[in-house]
Amino acid sequence: MPRICLRTGNTLVSTAAAVSLSAAFVFSFNAQAHRLQVSTPAKITVWAWERDEDLSYIEPSKISVAYFAGTIYVRGSSVRFRPRTQKLKLPKAAIAFPVFRIESIRDDGHMAAKLGEHSQNSLVPSNEAAVFVAKTIASQVRKLARSGSHLNTELVQVDFDALEDERAFYKSLLTNLRNELSPATKISVTSLASWLLADKWMEPGCADEAVAMLFSIGPGKREVLSLLDKRALNSGAGIPISVGISASEPATNKVLFKSDIRRKIRNLYIFSSRPWTESRLRAITSEALAK
């Protein structure tokens, strides 16, 4: 879920074209698969990211799936949508909802601005792009609802990294997305831990859930974990808080679970840097639910 910087053309892709690209997105449902048993009811969601995943063994009443549905690249006013093309295998009764990754593509002018130099072409995402991105996500959600795949379209997650000069764009995007989606559809956003500890910029009503990404934190990890032991995560906008962890960071998870963060959050999301296996999922869920 990291930010990337690359160059692309300035073509603004139409919503209809973006929707048609998702035909390669393949779901498979298996009603007879062996189910991974979770001993205690828990609000656990696993991310199924940009690769083939077989999660046919999960117990749908205990574990839900947030699946990567595609990336939307934004460069100034230009927008390009790249849909998921990888296979995703789920049990028939699975609760699964889409995650759309937003990538802001900045040119060298942004680096100049960071260095205190003047630049008139840093390609900050525009309000026009915010409207189009919202329409693209809503179109994809409607397409999924019509697909007959029984996937949950009453929750949509948006994954992004917002630099300070991009926050107006993301506020506009979330406002427009709220207007584009059905009133019954909830919006979840991923969030840097800092946005829920000190640098609070989200507005009331912009989302129904904020997921603190407590993995791949970087150089400030020790400080963040120390703060989490002293204060609660809070958006400052009345948004319910959930937490995202990685199955590949047991040391970080140990600190989080020791602080009993599970009792303070709405939902626990789990990311895996490698394809999920039944044993890998069993290990991390057992760790998460250990008393």
C-alpha positions as CSV (number, residue, x, y, z in Angstrom):
1,M,0.0,0.0,0.0
2,P,2.9,2.4,-0.5
3,R,3.0,5.6,-2.5
4,I,4.7,5.3,-5.9
5,C,5.9,8.0,-8.3
6,L,5.8,7.5,-12.0
7,R,5.0,9.4,-15.1
8,T,1.9,8.8,-17.2
9,G,0.0,10.5,-20.1
10,N,-2.5,13.3,-19.5
11,T,-5.4,11.3,-21.0
12,L,-8.6,11.5,-18.8
13,V,-10.1,8.1,-19.1
14,S,-13.9,8.0,-19.4
15,T,-15.9,6.3,-16.7
16,A,-17.4,3.9,-19.2
17,A,-14.0,2.8,-20.4
18,A,-12.8,2.4,-16.8
19,V,-15.8,0.2,-16.0
20,S,-15.2,-2.0,-19.1
21,L,-11.7,-2.7,-18.1
22,S,-12.8,-4.7,-15.0
23,A,-14.0,-7.6,-17.0
24,A,-10.8,-9.5,-16.2
25,F,-11.6,-9.4,-12.5
26,V,-12.3,-13.0,-11.7
27,F,-14.1,-14.3,-8.6
28,S,-14.5,-18.0,-7.7
29,F,-16.9,-19.2,-5.0
30,N,-16.5,-22.6,-3.3
31,A,-19.4,-23.7,-1.2
32,Q,-17.8,-27.1,-0.2
33,A,-14.4,-25.9,0.9
34,H,-13.0,-26.8,4.3
35,R,-13.5,-23.8,6.6
36,L,-10.9,-22.3,8.9
37,Q,-12.4,-22.4,12.4
38,V,-11.9,-19.3,14.6
39,S,-12.6,-20.1,18.2
40,T,-14.0,-16.8,19.3
41,P,-16.4,-14.5,17.4
42,A,-14.3,-11.5,16.4
43,K,-14.5,-8.6,14.0
44,I,-11.6,-9.6,11.8
45,T,-11.1,-8.6,8.1
46,V,-8.2,-9.8,5.9
47,W,-7.0,-7.8,3.0
48,A,-6.7,-9.7,-0.3
49,W,-4.3,-7.6,-2.2
50,E,-3.0,-7.5,-5.7
51,R,-2.3,-11.2,-6.5
52,D,-4.2,-14.4,-6.9
53,E,-5.6,-15.4,-3.5
54,D,-7.4,-18.6,-2.3
55,L,-9.4,-17.8,0.8
56,S,-12.0,-20.5,0.2
57,Y,-11.2,-22.0,3.7
58,I,-12.3,-19.0,5.8
59,E,-15.3,-19.1,8.1
60,P,-17.5,-16.2,6.7
61,S,-19.3,-15.7,10.0
62,K,-16.0,-14.9,11.7
63,I,-13.7,-13.4,9.0
64,S,-14.6,-11.0,6.2
65,V,-12.4,-10.0,3.2
66,A,-11.4,-6.6,1.9
67,Y,-10.2,-7.2,-1.6
68,F,-8.1,-5.0,-3.8
69,A,-10.5,-3.9,-6.6
70,G,-8.1,-1.7,-8.6
71,T,-5.8,1.4,-8.5
72,I,-6.8,4.9,-9.6
73,Y,-3.9,7.0,-10.7
74,V,-4.3,10.8,-10.4
75,R,-2.0,13.3,-12.0
76,G,-3.3,16.9,-11.7
77,S,-6.7,16.6,-13.5
78,S,-5.8,13.3,-15.3
79,V,-7.2,10.1,-14.0
80,R,-6.4,6.5,-15.0
81,F,-8.1,3.4,-13.6
82,R,-6.4,0.0,-13.5
83,P,-8.7,-2.8,-12.3
84,R,-7.9,-5.9,-10.5
85,T,-7.0,-8.8,-12.9
86,Q,-6.0,-11.4,-10.3
87,K,-8.2,-14.3,-9.2
88,L,-9.9,-14.3,-5.8
89,K,-11.4,-17.6,-4.5
90,L,-13.9,-17.3,-1.6
91,P,-16.5,-19.4,0.1
92,K,-20.0,-18.8,-1.3
93,A,-21.2,-17.1,1.9
94,A,-18.2,-14.8,2.2
95,I,-18.6,-11.2,3.3
96,A,-16.3,-9.4,0.9
97,F,-16.1,-5.7,-0.1
98,P,-13.9,-3.7,-2.5
99,V,-10.9,-1.6,-1.7
100,F,-9.8,1.1,-4.2
101,R,-6.2,2.3,-4.0
102,I,-5.6,6.0,-5.0
103,E,-2.1,6.9,-6.2
104,S,-1.2,10.5,-6.7
105,I,1.5,10.8,-9.3
106,R,3.7,13.9,-8.8
107,D,6.4,15.3,-11.0
108,D,9.8,16.7,-10.1
109,G,8.2,20.0,-9.2
110,H,6.9,18.4,-6.0
111,M,10.4,17.6,-4.9
112,A,11.4,21.1,-5.7
113,A,8.6,22.4,-3.5
114,K,9.8,20.1,-0.6
115,L,13.2,21.7,-1.0
116,G,11.8,25.2,-0.7
117,E,12.1,26.0,-4.4
118,H,9.4,27.5,-6.5
119,S,7.4,25.3,-8.8
120,Q,4.2,26.0,-10.7
121,N,3.7,22.5,-12.0
122,S,3.7,20.1,-9.0
123,L,0.4,18.5,-10.3
124,V,-1.5,18.5,-7.1
125,P,-4.7,16.4,-7.7
126,S,-7.5,18.8,-8.8
127,N,-11.1,19.1,-7.7
128,E,-12.0,18.0,-11.3
129,A,-10.1,14.8,-10.6
130,A,-11.8,14.3,-7.2
131,V,-15.2,14.3,-9.0
132,F,-14.1,11.9,-11.6
133,V,-12.5,9.5,-9.1
134,A,-15.7,9.4,-7.0
135,K,-17.7,8.6,-10.2
136,T,-15.3,5.9,-11.1
137,I,-15.5,4.2,-7.7
138,A,-19.3,4.5,-7.7
139,S,-19.5,3.0,-11.2
140,Q,-17.4,0.0,-10.2
141,V,-19.5,-0.5,-7.1
142,R,-22.7,-0.5,-9.2
143,K,-21.1,-2.9,-11.6
144,L,-20.3,-5.3,-8.8
145,A,-23.8,-5.0,-7.4
146,R,-25.1,-6.1,-10.9
147,S,-22.7,-8.9,-11.3
148,G,-24.6,-11.4,-9.3
149,S,-21.5,-12.4,-7.4
150,H,-23.1,-11.9,-4.0
151,L,-20.3,-9.6,-2.9
152,N,-21.0,-6.9,-0.4
153,T,-21.4,-3.5,-2.0
154,E,-22.7,-1.8,1.2
155,L,-19.1,-1.0,2.2
156,V,-16.3,0.5,0.1
157,Q,-12.8,1.2,1.3
158,V,-10.5,3.8,-0.1
159,D,-6.8,3.4,0.5
160,F,-4.6,6.5,0.1
161,D,-1.6,8.5,1.3
162,A,-2.5,12.2,1.6
163,L,0.4,14.7,1.5
164,E,-0.5,18.0,3.1
165,D,-1.2,19.8,-0.2
166,E,-3.4,16.9,-1.3
167,R,-5.8,17.0,1.6
168,A,-8.3,19.3,-0.1
169,F,-8.4,16.8,-3.0
170,Y,-9.2,13.9,-0.6
171,K,-11.8,15.9,1.3
172,S,-13.5,16.7,-2.0
173,L,-13.2,13.1,-3.2
174,L,-14.9,11.7,-0.1
175,T,-17.6,14.3,-0.2
176,N,-18.3,13.5,-3.9
177,L,-18.1,9.8,-3.2
178,R,-20.7,10.1,-0.5
179,N,-23.0,11.8,-3.0
180,E,-22.4,9.2,-5.7
181,L,-22.9,6.1,-3.6
182,S,-26.2,4.7,-2.3
183,P,-27.1,6.2,1.1
184,A,-26.9,2.6,2.4
185,T,-23.2,2.2,1.4
186,K,-20.7,3.0,4.1
187,I,-17.2,4.4,3.4
188,S,-14.1,3.2,5.0
189,V,-10.7,4.9,4.6
190,T,-7.2,3.8,5.5
191,S,-5.3,6.3,7.7
192,L,-1.8,7.0,8.8
193,A,-1.4,6.6,12.6
194,S,-0.4,10.3,12.8
195,W,-3.8,11.4,11.4
196,L,-5.4,9.8,14.5
197,L,-2.8,10.9,17.1
198,A,-1.8,14.5,16.3
199,D,-2.2,15.6,12.7
200,K,-6.0,15.4,12.5
201,W,-7.4,16.7,9.3
202,M,-10.4,14.6,8.4
203,E,-13.8,16.1,8.6
204,P,-17.0,14.9,10.3
205,G,-19.1,12.7,7.9
206,C,-16.3,12.1,5.4
207,A,-16.1,8.4,6.3
208,D,-17.8,5.8,8.5
209,E,-14.6,4.1,9.5
210,A,-10.9,5.0,9.6
211,V,-8.4,2.2,9.7
212,A,-5.1,3.1,11.4
213,M,-2.3,1.4,9.4
214,L,-0.1,0.2,12.2
215,F,2.5,-1.6,10.0
216,S,5.3,-0.5,7.7
217,I,5.3,2.6,9.9
218,G,8.9,3.6,9.2
219,P,11.5,5.4,11.3
220,G,8.9,6.8,13.7
221,K,7.6,3.4,14.7
222,R,8.9,3.5,18.3
223,E,7.4,6.9,18.9
224,V,4.0,5.9,17.4
225,L,3.8,2.7,19.5
226,S,4.8,4.7,22.6
227,L,2.0,7.2,21.9
228,L,-0.5,4.4,21.4
229,D,0.3,3.2,24.9
230,K,-0.6,6.6,26.3
231,R,-3.5,7.8,24.2
232,A,-6.4,6.5,22.2
233,L,-6.6,6.8,18.4
234,N,-9.1,9.5,17.5
235,S,-9.9,11.1,14.2
236,G,-11.1,14.3,15.8
237,A,-14.1,14.0,13.5
238,G,-16.2,11.4,15.3
239,I,-15.2,8.6,12.9
240,P,-15.1,5.1,14.4
241,I,-11.6,3.7,14.5
242,S,-10.3,0.3,13.4
243,V,-6.7,-1.0,13.2
244,G,-4.7,-2.6,10.4
245,I,-1.8,-4.9,11.2
246,S,0.5,-7.1,9.2
247,A,1.0,-10.8,9.6
248,S,4.7,-10.2,8.8
249,E,5.3,-7.9,11.8
250,P,5.0,-10.1,14.9
251,A,7.1,-7.8,17.1
252,T,4.9,-4.8,16.4
253,N,1.7,-6.9,16.9
254,K,3.0,-8.1,20.2
255,V,3.3,-4.5,21.4
256,L,-0.1,-3.6,20.1
257,F,-1.8,-6.7,21.6
258,K,0.0,-6.1,25.0
259,S,-1.6,-2.7,25.1
260,D,-5.0,-4.4,24.6
261,I,-5.7,-2.3,21.6
262,R,-8.3,-4.9,20.4
263,R,-10.8,-3.7,23.1
264,K,-10.5,-0.1,21.9
265,I,-11.3,-0.5,18.2
266,R,-14.2,-1.4,16.0
267,N,-12.5,-3.9,13.7
268,L,-9.1,-5.6,13.1
269,Y,-7.8,-5.7,9.6
270,I,-4.9,-8.0,8.7
271,F,-2.5,-7.6,5.8
272,S,-0.1,-10.2,4.4
273,S,2.9,-9.4,2.2
274,R,2.7,-13.0,0.9
275,P,-0.2,-15.0,-0.4
276,W,-2.6,-16.2,2.3
277,T,-2.5,-19.8,3.4
278,E,-4.7,-21.5,5.9
279,S,-1.8,-22.0,8.3
280,R,-0.7,-18.4,8.0
281,L,-4.2,-17.1,8.6
282,R,-4.7,-19.4,11.5
283,A,-1.5,-18.3,13.2
284,I,-2.2,-14.6,13.0
285,T,-5.8,-14.9,14.0
286,S,-4.8,-17.0,17.0
287,E,-2.3,-14.4,18.0
288,A,-4.9,-11.6,17.6
289,L,-7.5,-13.4,19.7
290,A,-5.1,-14.7,22.4
291,K,-6.1,-13.4,25.9
